């Protein structure tokens, strides 16, 4: 009996460490199916109702669609539930900026969860942070303009895409640029998990890419003229069959903090 006590204590210690690790990991749940964390707002549950309630068209210089939002509610090909298709007819031919949608709520620092499914080869869309900085959604490309890139700036650390016809998830913590007296003092930063794998770790973003049709400040000094206007989470229409569901956002305050989670 006396000999068993040390072994028992070791087992209890190991169990405690294991449980602690589980608690730490569970505080940052990521991946497909992740439910909203406390304080988060569901902005797209796959229904047309939430789409029209929480979103609006981004009426930039190339806007060509007509209200109300013409993104269709469709049957989820995996679960049979509801999803929203980004294939707005106004964006046919890859005319980004013609029918993009953005949350009505404008944001500074935030955590977001976005689930997407690409139905056909080459399917193209994008998730824009503050309607400025794109995390790419593009089947078949893993370059700086490809899947899961912080577009034109950061390659994902690894390929985590589930493939055509399967749901994928971005889990994002974003910290907006900081300004003093109207001048930028800190570049925006982002951490991204893709299907549960950390692919961008508190990386900085230097500018808005794609010109004035891409998002806020895209036409300012070649995209380098970032301003301090809050901006919504934007989903891009490029005339492709890319579906969205389970999109939620929690506003954060990241002064003096990184984007790691």
Secondary structure by P-SEA (a helix, b strand, c coil): cccaaaaaaaaaaaaaaaaaaaaaaaaccccccccccccccccccccaaaaaacccccccccccccccccccccccccccbbbbbcccccccccccccbbbbbccccccbbbbbbbbbcccccbbbbbcccccccbbbcccccccccccccccccccccccccccbbbbbbbcccccccccccccccccbbbbcccccccccccccccccccccccccccccccccccccccbbbbbccccccccbbbbbbbbbccccccc
